[in-house]
């Protein structure tokens, strides 16, 4: 009798989309780093004559230490959406810092929507609306709203919402 080891492959992706935040987010982060540098480099609040050279260097190091990880994180930050026959997966980051999986058996229906990210949800990223709806978006104002069987809703932002909705509807048809 022989035993064989079978590699278990993850389900094939029906749909995949990667989105990066808008260019203005990166520009804003660089502006913040520049402002911190200007403040702590002796051109602003911290002057060597008042606190001394060592204090100035320490303040600059702290400002850079706090700003650069944010810039690095946004530099590699992206939102990835994958639809498989079993679920919809969304995660943020090159090294995922946030993951969400929605099982196909929990989805009642989906709809393509246009929304106002700032007015409705306070911007982009991982958000919760006033009515409790969870929102995962990186850019734009279009997405797919998932109505779950427990009555909750999740909105996933997409640059190709029609394709995302069709992929999910196709997976739902094969599961039912």
VEXMAR-261998 format. One record per residue (C-alpha): x, y, z. Coordinates in steps of 0.25 Angstrom, whole numbers, plus 5000, padded with zeros to 4 digits. Example, Ala and Ser with C-alpha at 12.3 -4.5 7.8 and 13.67 -1.06 7.14 Angstrom:
BEGIN
504949825031/505549965029/
% end
This chain:
BEGIN
500050005000/500650134996/500250275001/500250394992/500250544996/499350624988/499550774988/498350854992/498250974982/497351094986/496151114977/496451184964/496151334964/494951374955/495251524957/496451604962/496651744963/497751834970/497551974973/498552084978/498152204985/498052334977/499352414974/498952524983/499052434995/500452414992/500652564989/500052595003/500952505010/502152555004/501652695007/501552655022/502952605022/503452735015/502752815026/503352735037/504652745031/504452905030/503952915044/505052835050/506252875042/506353015048/505453085038/504253075047/503953055062/505152985066/506453075066/507853035070/507953155079/506753125087/506852975089/508252945084/508752865072/508452725079/507052755082/506852805067/507452675062/506552595072/505252665068/505652645053/505952495055/504552475063/503852555052/504452465041/504252345049/502852365050/502652415035/503452315027/502752195031/501452255027/502052295014/502552155012/501252085016/500552175006/501552144995/501251994996/499852005000/498851954991/497451894991/497351754985/496051684982/495951544978/494651464975/494751314976/493551204975/493551204990/493751344994/494151494992/495451534998/495851675000/497151725006/497951845008/499551855007/500651795000/500851715013/499351705017/498951795028/497451775027/496751655021/495251625019/494651505013/493151485010/492651345008/491751324996/490751255004/490551385012/490251475000/488751504998/489051594986/489951694980/489751834973/490651924965/490652064972/491152204971/491452274984/492152394990/493352344997/493552475005/492152515008/491652375011/492752315017/493852415021/494852375010/495552255005/496152135012/495452045023/494152125027/492852105034/491652185029/490652255037/489652135036/490752035040/491051995025/492551945024/493252015013/494651965007/495152054996/496452114990/495952214980/494852264971/493352264974/492852134969/492751994975/491851874978/490951874990/490851734996/489451705003/489751595013/488751495018/488851545032/488351685028/489751755028/490351815016/491851835011/492251925000/493451894992/494052004983/494451964969/494952024956/494251914949/492951894957/492151834946/493151724944/493251694959/491751684961/491651584949/492751504955/492051494968/490751464962/491351354954/491951294966/490651304973/489851234962/490851114962/490751104977/489151104978/
% end
